[in-house]
């Protein structure tokens, strides 16, 4: 509805006022996409691309319009060029991941803040910086990204995913208490959003438990894992990766504790 309202506000402008018209068309196209009115969205986005070509818009601006015209499968294939080699199917890492993160960000930098492709580009940049161990810069990008998501009132799930990345940056920078607090809040957030049995909730419990053990808060780690480990075993099975990772963490919380009893050590071995 707001996409149509935006378009109708500016539809009377001269075509030569192309920047404003293009932005209004972009908002309309994105609004139609959100409502799953895909045929109409495609028509609007093709018209936007035609307008940009007619007036010689920058190449990066037209690339963004072309991305919007792809269906989910084609988009994922095209987007993967920023983080995965199409020939060997390996993920880029280190300096290459960092360089492509910057290239991705610069390609979509001129997009409106509300355009979801810009959010994807910020994710790629943050991940690329982290891959090259530019952890301070990665944290700055991720915090800016989180602020954008909160400002746009995006989904709780997207916010929790971004908080995961920020917690990872805290961990790499040695800000262990902050990492633990954020992972605690994330576990609580996933629990409320998806329930105790969901994979995301259990993965968040593993990360929270790892942070507690890093801080040598073994009693709290054991209490958490004793509560979540049976859930993982019941729902996902004994040989599932989540279950196995929880068992490893639980064993470590038992034998790494300076106050471990002989029974604790036997349980850890078992």
LOVO-212605 format. One line per 4 residues: number of its first residue (from 0); for each residue x, y, z of C-alpha. Coordinates in nm, 4 decimals, padded with zeros to 6 digits. Example, Ala and Ser with C-alpha at 12.3 -4.5 7.8 and 13.67 -1.06 7.14 Angstrom:
! LOVO-212605
0	01.2300,-00.4500,00.7800 ~ 01.3670,-00.1060,00.7140
***
This chain:
! LOVO-212605
0	00.0000,00.0000,00.0000 ~ 00.2777,00.2393,00.0851 ~ 00.4559,00.1420,-00.2348 ~ 00.1559,00.2577,-00.4362
4	00.1240,00.5721,-00.2218 ~ 00.4895,00.6580,-00.2860 ~ 00.4526,00.6053,-00.6616 ~ 00.1329,00.8143,-00.6843
8	00.3042,01.0954,-00.4937 ~ 00.5744,01.1350,-00.7587 ~ 00.4088,01.0029,-01.0748 ~ 00.3387,01.3548,-01.2031
12	00.7081,01.4494,-01.2100 ~ 00.8890,01.5051,-01.5364 ~ 01.0621,01.1897,-01.6626 ~ 01.3863,01.3868,-01.6565
16	01.3564,01.3932,-01.2772 ~ 01.4730,01.0361,-01.3106 ~ 01.6348,00.9862,-00.9696 ~ 01.3141,01.0547,-00.7775
20	01.1005,00.8611,-01.0236 ~ 01.3416,00.5670,-01.0104 ~ 01.3343,00.5619,-00.6310 ~ 00.9540,00.5716,-00.6317
24	00.9425,00.2850,-00.8837 ~ 01.1867,00.0887,-00.6698 ~ 00.9672,00.1363,-00.3607 ~ 00.6587,00.0274,-00.5576
28	00.8347,-00.2790,-00.7002 ~ 00.9600,-00.3826,-00.3562 ~ 00.6124,-00.3329,-00.2088 ~ 00.4574,-00.5566,-00.4723
32	00.7257,-00.8192,-00.4056 ~ 00.6489,-00.8099,-00.0310 ~ 00.2823,-00.8808,-00.1140 ~ 00.3908,-01.1666,-00.3481
36	00.2349,-00.9912,-00.6507 ~ 00.5235,-01.1084,-00.8640 ~ 00.3949,-01.0402,-01.2165 ~ 00.3159,-00.6795,-01.1286
40	00.6489,-00.6391,-00.9475 ~ 00.8344,-00.7677,-01.2541 ~ 00.6549,-00.5195,-01.4820 ~ 00.7443,-00.2274,-01.2548
44	01.1075,-00.3361,-01.2167 ~ 01.1501,-00.3822,-01.5933 ~ 01.0077,-00.0334,-01.6463 ~ 01.2493,00.1037,-01.3858
48	01.5430,-00.0620,-01.5626 ~ 01.4277,00.0773,-01.8974 ~ 01.4089,00.4280,-01.7479 ~ 01.7615,00.4017,-01.6096
52	01.9009,00.2812,-01.9411 ~ 01.7268,00.5605,-02.1324 ~ 01.8914,00.8262,-01.9194 ~ 02.2340,00.6638,-01.8823
56	02.2179,00.5696,-01.5135 ~ 02.5409,00.4333,-01.3557 ~ 02.6078,00.0655,-01.4246 ~ 02.5856,-00.0301,-01.0557
60	02.2369,00.1195,-01.0359 ~ 02.1188,-00.0933,-01.3297 ~ 02.2797,-00.4031,-01.1785 ~ 02.0639,-00.3535,-00.8701
64	01.7470,-00.3355,-01.0814 ~ 01.8464,-00.6526,-01.2664 ~ 01.8967,-00.8351,-00.9360 ~ 01.5389,-00.7512,-00.8354
68	01.4022,-00.9104,-01.1534 ~ 01.5375,-01.2554,-01.0675 ~ 01.3302,-01.5271,-00.9028 ~ 01.4577,-01.6768,-00.5766
72	01.6583,-01.9567,-00.7421 ~ 01.8216,-01.7308,-01.0018 ~ 01.8895,-01.4630,-00.7428 ~ 02.0635,-01.7072,-00.5082
76	02.2791,-01.8358,-00.7954 ~ 02.3729,-01.4835,-00.9019 ~ 02.4304,-01.3599,-00.5464 ~ 02.6635,-01.6484,-00.4616
80	02.9257,-01.4972,-00.6940 ~ 03.0171,-01.2645,-00.4075 ~ 03.1146,-01.5411,-00.1643 ~ 03.1562,-01.8699,-00.3531
84	03.3689,-01.9735,-00.6523 ~ 03.1493,-02.0942,-00.9403 ~ 03.4230,-02.3263,-01.0721 ~ 03.5430,-02.5153,-00.7645
88	03.2362,-02.4501,-00.5414 ~ 03.4650,-02.3448,-00.2539 ~ 03.3769,-02.0528,-00.0293 ~ 03.6066,-01.7523,-00.0617
92	03.8141,-01.6779,00.2477 ~ 04.0691,-01.4395,00.3945 ~ 04.1773,-01.1462,00.1739 ~ 03.9693,-01.2594,-00.1267
96	03.6498,-01.2713,00.0805 ~ 03.7329,-00.9264,00.2164 ~ 03.7931,-00.7783,-00.1314 ~ 03.4686,-00.9240,-00.2669
100	03.2837,-00.8005,00.0417 ~ 03.3944,-00.4459,-00.0407 ~ 03.3123,-00.4937,-00.4107 ~ 02.9621,-00.6161,-00.3223
104	02.9035,-00.3231,-00.0874 ~ 03.0215,-00.0651,-00.3424 ~ 02.7997,-00.2177,-00.6120 ~ 02.4825,-00.1563,-00.4122
108	02.5866,00.1477,-00.2073 ~ 02.3476,00.3857,-00.3861 ~ 02.0378,00.1779,-00.3170 ~ 01.7660,00.3124,-00.0815
112	01.8028,00.2051,00.2806 ~ 01.4757,00.0122,00.2547 ~ 01.6092,-00.2048,-00.0308 ~ 01.6821,-00.5535,00.1032
116	01.9736,-00.6003,-00.1412 ~ 02.1606,-00.3279,00.0506 ~ 02.1175,-00.5299,00.3701 ~ 02.2575,-00.8388,00.1969
120	02.5553,-00.6310,00.0827 ~ 02.6243,-00.5139,00.4400 ~ 02.6178,-00.8769,00.5542 ~ 02.8712,-00.9701,00.2850
124	03.0977,-00.6817,00.3801 ~ 03.0898,-00.7695,00.7499 ~ 03.1579,-01.1367,00.6776 ~ 03.4413,-01.0488,00.4386
128	03.6101,-00.8239,00.6955 ~ 03.5754,-01.0953,00.9603 ~ 03.7227,-01.3563,00.7228 ~ 04.0335,-01.1371,00.6874
132	04.0501,-01.0840,01.0664 ~ 03.9668,-00.7135,01.0387 ~ 03.7549,-00.7639,01.3453 ~ 03.7164,-00.4026,01.4604
136	03.5946,-00.3000,01.1140 ~ 03.3661,-00.6048,01.0934 ~ 03.2098,-00.5115,01.4265 ~ 03.1483,-00.1533,01.3111
140	02.9762,-00.2742,00.9934 ~ 02.7667,-00.5289,01.1809 ~ 02.6583,-00.2783,01.4448 ~ 02.5603,-00.0333,01.1693
144	02.3691,-00.3137,00.9973 ~ 02.1852,-00.4007,01.3190 ~ 02.0937,-00.0335,01.3702 ~ 01.9504,-00.0275,01.0170
148	01.7449,-00.3422,01.0776 ~ 01.6051,-00.2005,01.4012 ~ 01.5243,00.1302,01.2316 ~ 01.3377,-00.0499,00.9530
152	01.1450,-00.2626,01.2038 ~ 01.2552,-00.5830,01.0281 ~ 01.1767,-00.9354,01.1441 ~ 01.2931,-01.0602,01.4822
156	01.4639,-01.3500,01.3057 ~ 01.6849,-01.1202,01.0952 ~ 01.7778,-00.9225,01.4066 ~ 01.8779,-01.2390,01.5944
160	02.0930,-01.3542,01.3018 ~ 02.2753,-01.0206,01.2964 ~ 02.3253,-01.0362,01.6743 ~ 02.4914,-01.3755,01.6194
164	02.7460,-01.2085,01.3916 ~ 02.8055,-00.9276,01.6421 ~ 02.8583,-01.1777,01.9235 ~ 03.1142,-01.3584,01.7065
168	03.2981,-01.0277,01.6565 ~ 03.2966,-00.9637,02.0312 ~ 03.4419,-01.3107,02.0856 ~ 03.7245,-01.2555,01.8342
172	03.8074,-00.9190,01.9930 ~ 03.8327,-01.0739,02.3401 ~ 03.5193,-00.8939,02.4641 ~ 03.4054,-01.2176,02.6206
176	03.1548,-01.0837,02.8730 ~ 02.9731,-00.8877,02.6015 ~ 02.9713,-01.1933,02.3741 ~ 02.8250,-01.4064,02.6535
180	02.5516,-01.1523,02.7377 ~ 02.4480,-01.1212,02.3750 ~ 02.4427,-01.4987,02.3270 ~ 02.2311,-01.5351,02.6408
184	01.9806,-01.2856,02.5003 ~ 01.9873,-01.4609,02.1629 ~ 01.9110,-01.7984,02.3220 ~ 01.6184,-01.6409,02.5030
188	01.5061,-01.4720,02.1806 ~ 01.5122,-01.7911,01.9728 ~ 01.3388,-01.9795,02.2548 ~ 01.0502,-01.7297,02.2570
192	01.0348,-01.7103,01.8774 ~ 01.0589,-02.0780,01.7789 ~ 01.0383,-02.2876,02.0956 ~ 01.2858,-02.5144,02.2720
196	01.2980,-02.7855,02.0025 ~ 01.3939,-02.5746,01.7002 ~ 01.7455,-02.6070,01.5570 ~ 01.8091,-02.2327,01.5876
200	01.7232,-02.2415,01.9585 ~ 01.9502,-02.5394,02.0219 ~ 02.2355,-02.3861,01.8183 ~ 02.1998,-02.0673,02.0249
204	02.2180,-02.2783,02.3424 ~ 02.5466,-02.4317,02.2207 ~ 02.6954,-02.0865,02.1556 ~ 02.5737,-01.9543,02.4910
208	02.7185,-02.2578,02.6689 ~ 03.0532,-02.2142,02.4917 ~ 03.0713,-01.8525,02.6078 ~ 02.9966,-01.9560,02.9658
212	03.2784,-02.2127,02.9549 ~ 03.5226,-01.9613,02.8073 ~ 03.4503,-01.7447,03.1117 ~ 03.4958,-02.0542,03.3346
216	03.1347,-02.0347,03.4519 ~ 03.1057,-02.4110,03.4437 ~ 02.8151,-02.4444,03.6868 ~ 02.5922,-02.2303,03.4640
220	02.7106,-02.4110,03.1503 ~ 02.6287,-02.7497,03.3015 ~ 02.2831,-02.6345,03.4104 ~ 02.2086,-02.5040,03.0598
224	02.3309,-02.8170,02.8820 ~ 02.1516,-03.0538,03.1201 ~ 01.8306,-02.8768,03.0204 ~ 01.8894,-02.8567,02.6433
228	02.0834,-03.1764,02.5705 ~ 01.7853,-03.4117,02.6316 ~ 01.5734,-03.1969,02.3989 ~ 01.8310,-03.2303,02.1187
232	01.8558,-03.6065,02.1775 ~ 01.4774,-03.6519,02.1745 ~ 01.3993,-03.4334,01.8728 ~ 01.7050,-03.4731,01.6496
236	01.8526,-03.8087,01.7564 ~ 02.1740,-03.9294,01.9189 ~ 02.3927,-03.8963,01.6083 ~ 02.2773,-03.5497,01.5019
240	02.5501,-03.2824,01.4889 ~ 02.3666,-03.0568,01.7371 ~ 02.3358,-03.3410,01.9872 ~ 02.7012,-03.4404,01.9484
244	02.8234,-03.0820,01.9902 ~ 02.6170,-03.0486,02.3081 ~ 02.7617,-03.3723,02.4458 ~ 03.1161,-03.2526,02.3739
248	03.0481,-02.9205,02.5467 ~ 02.8865,-03.0930,02.8419 ~ 03.1850,-03.3281,02.8831 ~ 03.4217,-03.0292,02.8749
252	03.2132,-02.8409,03.1320 ~ 03.2539,-03.1421,03.3620 ~ 03.6279,-03.2078,03.3369 ~ 03.7503,-02.8479,03.2897
256	03.5999,-02.7395,03.6196 ~ 03.8700,-02.7211,03.8900 ~ 03.6110,-02.8494,04.1376 ~ 03.5299,-03.1612,03.9356
260	03.4728,-03.4759,04.1410 ~ 03.5782,-03.8261,04.0408 ~ 03.2154,-03.8935,03.9427 ~ 03.2220,-03.5825,03.7203
264	03.5331,-03.7098,03.5444 ~ 03.3801,-04.0552,03.4929 ~ 03.0657,-03.8962,03.3470 ~ 03.2805,-03.6823,03.1181
268	03.4670,-03.9895,02.9898 ~ 03.1386,-04.1724,02.9314
***
